[in-house]
């Protein structure tokens, strides 16, 4: 099993013909993802040869879905145009939209999220400012390297892209059912809680790694959810134990104010919910090994 993304997922790429879109389309295809088309209104009707695979280009998400049966879109669209691309995906009611773009204005993300809710929340949005998600051996939607781990029975949800990669590599011999990078912006579509619920319900996920970071209260809310709803073992890591108070860090959402949002407060909330929390990613990986070995 996998959450949100399976071997049957049919993926289109909004912004495929740009440099980043093309680079990562190539990587996704190489990892076995079913890329069935790209979207670029200016190049509709054309096709692109991607390492020997002929990928058609459509004028809209709706047209791509109609012609290919696509149910996932990955967005490699410049920040100024990301809101419009998200709204297009939502209007087409595609099942999953993975927004890789960094630097999307928070107002735009908020508008798109509210618009999706007003339309019945038919599109699951992951991101923005995220590495996407991977179900190893099945499909890869985004920029996560496909060769650093294999399939297994651990679920991973993470705010940080690089820490996603490190945790996957540290536990590569055990493998993952799915790994989801949800992004570190203040407003994102899919949360820790959404992923925790999905992993709890997935019969082929035995244990969960949750990676958070300073700022906001997402990890505290996730801790409350775990305490009430998750029976599988969970280990956690919170980036930012050495961050100075009041300092805006690398991710837009990583802002600390007083005791709210600090790594220590998050660790305490998680541990109170029965989650073992590592001080480093490597220690977190060792805690996972001790739970499932």
N, C-alpha and C positions, 0 to 999 in steps of 0.2 A: 504493500500500500504506500501511498504518498499523500500529502495534503496539498490541495490547490492545483498541483501540476503533476500530470502522469504521462506515461508513454503514449497515450492516445491524444494528448493535447495538441491542437493545431494552432501554430503560432504565426502571427503577422508582426511586422516591425514598422511602426510609425517613425519615419525618418531614416529608413533603411539606406537610402542612397547617399546620405551624408557620410563623412569620413568615419565618425564613431559608430554610426549605425551599420556601415558596411563591415568594419573591422569585427564587431561583435556578432553580426549575423554570420560571418565566416566561422567564428569560434563556436557559436551555438550549433550550427550545422555539423561541425566536426565532432561535437559531443553527442550527436544523435537526436537533437531536437527536430521535430517536424516543422520546419519553416515553410509555410505555404504561400507567403506573399509579403510584399512591402506596400507601404502607403505613401504616396507623394502626388498630390493633385496635378503638379506640373509635368509629371512623367507617367501619367496614367496610360495604360495600354502597352507600355514598354516592358521589357524583361531584363533581368540582370544575371549574368553568368557569375556565380559564386563558386569558385573552385570546381567547376564542372556541373554544378547544379543550376538549372535555369529557374530563376525565381521571378514570377510575374509581379508587376507593380500596378496597384489599383489607385483610383482617384479618391477613395474614401474608405473608412473602416467598414461602413455598412455594405459597400460594394464588395470588399474583400471577403466579408463574412458570407455574403450571398453566393459568391462564386466558389469559395473554398471550404466553407463550414468552419472557419476559424473560430476558436473560443478563447484565445489569449492574445493580447497585444502587448508588445514591449515598446516603450516610448523612448527614443533617442532624439528628442526635439529640443532646440535651444530654449532657454528659460522664458524668453519673451513670448514664445508660441506654445508653451507647454499647457497653459490653461485651455486654450482652444482645442488642442489635441486631446486633452482629457475629456472635455465636454463632448467632443465628437465620439469618442469611445463609449461614453456614458449614453449618449443618444442612440447609439447603435445597439446598446444593451449587450455588449460583449461580456463574457463571464468574468474575465480577469484582465486588469490593466496594470502593467508593471512599469512604474514611472522611474526611470533611472536618473533623469536630469537633476543636476545639482544647481542650487541658486535660484530655485523657483520662489517668487515672492510669496510670503506667508498668506497674504490676502488672496492670491490666486488659488493656492491650495485649499484655503478655507472655503472659497466660493465653489470650487469643484466638488469638495466633499459635501457641502450643503446641497448642491444641485443634485448630486447622486442620491442623497437621502430623499429629496423631493420627488425623484423619479422612481422611488420604490427600492432603492439600494440594490439594484439588479447587477451592478458591476462591482466586483471586489477590486479595490485599488490597493496596490502595494507601493509604498514610497509616498512622495518623491524623495530624491537624494538617497537612493538605496542601491545595493548591488543586485537586487532581484532575488530569485529563489531557484533552487536546484533540487531535483529528486534524483540522486546519483544513479546512473545506469538507465535512466528513463527519459528525463528531459531537463533542460536548463534554459531558463528565461531570464537573461540579464548578463552580468559581467563576472559572475563567480567562476573561477577556474575550475574546469571539470575534471582535471587530472590529479587533484590533491587528495581525493578520498574516493571511497566506493560505497555501494549500497550496504545498509545495515539497519539497526533497530533503534538508533538514537535520533530524536528530533531536536533541532536547533532553531532558536529564534533570537535575533540579535539586532541591536540598534546600529552597530558598527560594522562596516564592510570589512576592514582589515582584520578585526577580531573574529569575524565569521570565518575568514580564510584560515586564521591561525588555529582556531578550535577544530575546524574540519581536518586540518593537517595533523594536529596533536592526537586526534582520535581516529586517524585514517585506517588503522587496522581493525577497528570495530565497525566503522561505517555509519551512514545516516539514512534514515527513511526520507526525510526532507530537511533542507536548511533554508530558512527564510530570513533575509536581511530586510528589516522593516523600515530602516532609515532613521536618522537622528533629528529631523526637523521638528519644530513645535507642533505642527499639524500634519499627521500622516493618515493614510487610509486604513491600513490593517495594523492592529496593535499587538503587543505581547499577549493580551488576554485572548484575542481572536485565535492566535496560533496555539496558545496553551490549550484552549478548548478543542481545537482540531486534533492536536496530538493526543489529548486525553481520549478522544473518540476513535482514534486510529488503532485498530487491533494489532498492527505490525510495528507500532512504536512502543518500546518498552520503557524508555527513560528520556528525560528532556534536559537540555542545556539552555539556560536563559541568560543572555548577555545584555546588560543595561549600561547606562552611564549617568553621570551627574546631570542635574537639571530636571525640572518638572516633577511630577509625582506618578509617572507611568509605572515605575517599578513597585511603588507602594501599593498601587491599585492591583497590580498583577499579584503581589503577595497575598492580598486579601482574597483574590479569586482562587489562588492555589490552595489556600487554607480551606476554603469551602467546597471546592469542586474537583481538585486534581488528586487522584490517588496514586499516580505513577511517581517514581522518584524524580526529583528535580534538583539540579545543581545550578549555581548562579555565579556570575562575575559582574562586578560593577566597576566600570572604568572611571578613574578620576579621584582616587583616594588622596593624591598629593596635590590636587588642584587648589589654588588660592581662592578663598571666599570672595564672592562678588565679581569674579573674573569670567568673562565670556570665553568659552573654550572653542575648539575646532568646529563642532557641530552647532548649527543654529539653535538647537534646543538645549544645549549644555550650558545653562546659566544657574549659578548657585546663589541662593539668597538665605542668609542665616542658616538654620538647621534644615530648612526645607530644601530637598533636592540634593543633599550631600550624599556622598558615597556611603558614609557611616550610617546615616539614617535609612538608606535603602537596604544596606546589609542587615541592619537590625530588624527591619520589617520582614525581609525574606527569611531570616533565621527564625523569627517568631512563627512563621508559617511552615516551618519544618524543612526549609531549603538550606542545603549546605552551600556556603559561599566561599569561594577561593579568593585569596588576596592577589593572585596573578592568574593569567590564563592557563599556565602550565599546572598550577596547583588545582585549578578548577577541573582540568582534564584528569588529574590524578584522583580527585574526588569522584568523578564519574566512573572511572575504572574500579574504584573500591566498591561502588554500589552495584555494578552489574557483573563483576568478575565471579 
